[in-house]
Amino acid sequence: MIDFYYWPTPNGWKISIMLEECGLEYRVVPVNIMRGDQFAAEFLAISPNNRMPAIVDHDTGDVPVSMFESGAIFLHLAEKAGRFMPVDAAGRYEVLQWLFWQVAGLGPMAGQLSHFVNYAPEKIEYALDRYANEYNRLFGVMERRLADRDYLAGDYSIADMASWPWVLPYKRFGQSLDEFPRLKQWFETIGERPAVQRGRNLGKEWISDEPPDEEARRNLFGQTAERIDELAEDIATRHSRDS
């Protein structure tokens, strides 16, 4: 059994999709990032970066394995299931390059764009242009890559699962796929996979269309090292009071 610490965001969907694709048995542990669950001591013991997703795999022998960071989780699950990662060295490193490309590029750039589009208290044109242009550029990278192949690294793999959730909100980010026909085909093909649909829909009832309130904004933004300690103490106090 795998304990899956999750909230329905693009980074969470990456791993919910992988778990569904592999057919691995898992138990969802909600981490409500709006209400500060990511600062609870028991979660920080698993994910010291106070970010989800994270997992605890209890099927690893005498000692369960806990993991944070989606890239590392992808590698663990691919090796565990023996799926979605080539066994030959050339194919393996092809997939790893595109997995790391997503983790280091597409995800962070899309995340910054999302912040300035959806959450910033004022519209900052320089920031909006900066991240919209970079998101568009990365779409261009994928478009060129898909010119002579169906998926980013040969067969459908963890590289595609990692990238798809960060293309998913393109409309919300003010982008279009019309100028990227190969990317659009890739996006639609993957979106039709039943496991992708199940992973994408996991916990959708937890999402609110309402803008974040002050507590949510405090938990999501403006964090410093000192602030994390304060939030962790607040969560510990709340849990103690509620128990």
Number of C-alpha atoms within 10 A of each C-alpha: 13 19 16 24 25 25 24 24 17 22 22 23 27 28 27 29 26 24 23 18 19 17 11 13 11 17 13 15 13 17 22 17 20 17 15 19 21 28 27 19 16 12 18 17 12 19 21 15 13 21 22 28 27 25 26 20 19 15 12 12 8 7 9 14 15 16 18 20 16 21 19 12 20 22 15 15 20 19 14 13 14 12 16 23 24 19 12 8 8 10 14 14 15 16 23 19 14 21 26 14 16 22 19 12 16 22 20 15 22 22 18 17 23 20 17 20 20 14 14 11 9 9 12 11 9 9 15 18 13 13 22 22 15 17 26 18 13 18 21 16 12 18 21 14 16 20 13 11 13 16 21 25 24 16 16 16 21 27 28 23 23 29 23 22 22 22 21 15 14 16 10 11 21 11 16 13 17 9 12 16 13 22 25 16 15 19 19 13 12 17 16 10 12 13 19 22 16 16 21 23 14 17 16 12 8 10 10 8 5 6 10 14 9 10 11 15 15 16 21 15 11 9 12 9 7 8 13 16 13 13 19 19 15 15 19 16 11 12 11 9 8 7 5
